[in-house]
Amino acid sequence: MVRKTTLSSLRDFKRIYKYGSKTSNRYLTIRFLKRENRGGNRIAFCISSRIGKAAARNRLKRLLREAYRTNEEKFKKCYDLIVIAHQPLKEKTFEEVEQILMSTSEEANLLMRK
């Protein structure tokens, strides 16, 4: 994932939390906000320390990153996204994580129509 496509500034996070929308389920919460300027999506993955130790958190972050990367062309453009993982997600395989990310994104209407 290119550095330009990641969210990192506190100002961006505050803007998404204040003005953005969210959708969630048992495994994920996705907060999102449409940007005015053109370009691709910017994304951040938040994994709480309640998920487990560093190895478990890093594994989950890698799975989420890869699930997004392989399906990036299916997402609508010009969005800032914050993906927040919940405790039950740490037991899932890559295929399950990918399916959960895509279904949650579909609920949020973040995927392009076929």
ZISUL-V794871 format. One record per run of one state. SS is the DSSP state (helix for helix, strand for strand, loop for the rest). FROM is the first residue (numbers start at 1). TO is the last residue. If there is no record, write none. Layout:
ss=SS from=FROM to=TO
ss=SS from=FROM to=TO
This chain:
ss=loop from=1 to=2
ss=helix from=3 to=5
ss=strand from=6 to=6
ss=loop from=7 to=9
ss=helix from=10 to=19
ss=loop from=20 to=20
ss=strand from=21 to=24
ss=loop from=25 to=27
ss=strand from=28 to=34
ss=loop from=35 to=41
ss=strand from=42 to=46
ss=loop from=47 to=48
ss=helix from=49 to=51
ss=loop from=52 to=53
ss=helix from=54 to=70
ss=loop from=71 to=71
ss=helix from=72 to=74
ss=strand from=75 to=75
ss=loop from=76 to=78
ss=strand from=79 to=85
ss=loop from=86 to=86
ss=helix from=87 to=91
ss=loop from=92 to=93
ss=helix from=94 to=107
ss=loop from=108 to=110
ss=strand from=111 to=111
ss=loop from=112 to=114
